[in-house]
Amino acid sequence: MRLSPKTLANLRSSGRGPRFVKMGQIRYRHSDLLDFIERASAQSTAEAQNAKQ
C-alpha cells in the first residue's frame, strides 16, 4: 500500500480505513490490510463510483 500516514489518519478518523491496533503507535495487522484492499477493490469505474456513495 502506498498511502501516506496522513491519508491513513484521515481514513481512520472517518471510519473508512483498515482496522488498526493502538499500542503506543498505530499498527496495522497484515490480515486487516488485505481485508481493506479487498473491500476497496472494484472491477469497473462505475462500480467504484457506486461504492463511494
Secondary structure, DSSP 8 states (H G I E B T S, - for coil): ----HHHHHHHHHHT-S---EESSSEE--HHHHHHHHHHH--SSHHHHHHHH-
